[in-house]
Amino acid sequence: MDTATRIETTLADAVLTAEAAGAPPRLSAALRHAVFPKGARIRPRLTLAVAMACGDDKPALASAAAASIELLHCASLVHDDMPCFDDAETRRGKPSVHRAFGVPLAVLAGDALIVLAFQTVARAAPCAPDRVPAVLIAVGDGVGVPFGIVAGQAWECEPRADMSDYHRQKTGALFAAACVAGAAASGHPEPEAWRLLGDRLGEAYQVADDLRDAVEDEATIGKPVGRDKALGRPSAVIELGLQGAVARLRTLSEAAVAAIPDCPGQGVLRAVMLAEAQRLVPRKLATAA
Amino acid sequence: MDTATRIETTLADAVLTAEAAGAPPRLSAALRHAVFPKGARIRPRLTLAVAMACGDDKPALASAAAASIELLHCASLVHDDMPCFDDAETRRGKPSVHRAFGVPLAVLAGDALIVLAFQTVARAAPCAPDRVPAVLIAVGDGVGVPFGIVAGQAWECEPRADMSDYHRQKTGALFAAACVAGAAASGHPEPEAWRLLGDRLGEAYQVADDLRDAVEDEATIGKPVGRDKALGRPSAVIELGLQGAVARLRTLSEAAVAAIPDCPGQGVLRAVMLAEAQRLVPRKLATAA
């Protein structure tokens, strides 16, 4: 089964549990709306790439770890899009969850997705119970307190925020979790050694996101553009200029590849990571650079 | 260590992790506000009572399971109190989290508490890794989709709701999880056998909550009263009258005690449950009845 199919199948199985007879149907519909049709699935592809580089001897647990990372990413999109934060009307080219289902169901859908992420890993436990705690700790660190993406989002509610803390927690934490969880699911002896790769990829992705916000249109990326400038948010493009940001993205991508720990599939993973990094550059800039 | 101390110590350790240097301080403060000072801690006391009846041979895991149940209860209070649901100004005798910290931090504090619940169980794994998946599945079932408390709350967003589904999911699910998780943490061979006890206690608690809403004052219970009547919500008091509701509470409590499965501490647990049930009746009705 190819990587994309593994991810979509595992996500579909997870979301299907929400649709049991006797469950509230609008909540189930909101969950499905939040998870499908697919986004880029960058984070779960990263989890599986790392798991495969480490041997992927427990594929059901690795798939569950990948799905849990994506479910948490979807949860954060649902909550961050709400009127009290970004007030985003669209997401992945369709109405955001609160626009389609209302704010109360957006709150609950986000909550349910967070729980579903942990349920998904717990339900995969029979194939490798001894590895489950490390996977869960990696996933929890990436999303919760003190330094996960929820903490990152909370910096928007502080009177003073360190921008590097903000970005590292808001974006980088889940990339780091994606790597560490993939390594833990495949029984790598030192899953934490994979954190640096995730941190650097997270930084690279943040720069790529700033570039997309600056140069793409809404139809291409499925969400409103020009928001950083409009909302006065920090952005690598505003700080470094377009070409400076593209150069920074390349530097970070190379640093990420250099951070891949020793593992059986190190060479293949390097090639995959370089190809992924290439895809992060908006097309109109990739040809110009 | 007595039960109350076990619960407060485990919760304090969990919340302390949110206060690490580099974490957003207002989010940390909102978490602390949501969890302390203590509420009645009915659910985690139930988890520990069941764990002790089953031998309590892995107390660190049982304490973590109890804390996780209470953290999820606190998370649901934070989100359910928000303006898009109950718009409650007070909780446990002080401002609700969104009143004290604003809606964005209420969303994030609830999210972080859900994650912290699972982190707390995962971090206790070294003492009994083989039991962790069953504990996590019990906890996840109690809070998530399809039938946990998040699903219960979502019935408020449906055009038609079955009231027994609503109550069973909104209140009963976490009581059931409290029992099943306690049994799983102590290695009971059939944790699911404990679900019926939790279901019945959840129903009893719901009736007790309806009674408190009808006869107590805000200073006594720390939250607004008379809300069921004001909001047109279903209530055992409106349906059965005051004395009828008290009689129903006693019947449910006895049915709960009768549902306790075989275990080493069955006799003690029966006595504890009857004493707990007695505490559920508002004082002014207990003397009159």
Interface residues (C-beta under 8 A of the other chain):
Chain A: T17 A18 E19 A20 G22 A23 P24 P25 R26 L27 S28 L31 A75 H79 M82 C84 F85 F101 G102 V103 P104 L105 V107 L108 G110 D111 A112 I114 V115 L116 F118 Q119 V121 A122 R123 A125 P126 P129 D130 V132 P133 L136 I137 G140 D141 V143 G144 V145 P146 F147 G148 V150 A151 Q153 A154 W155 E156 C157 E158 A161 D165
Chain B: T17 A18 E19 A20 G22 A23 P24 P25 R26 L27 S28 L31 A75 H79 M82 C84 F85 F101 G102 V103 P104 L105 V107 L108 G110 D111 A112 I114 V115 L116 F118 Q119 V121 A122 R123 A125 P126 P129 D130 V132 P133 L136 I137 G140 D141 V143 G144 V145 P146 F147 G148 V150 A151 Q153 A154 W155 E156 C157 E158 A161 D165
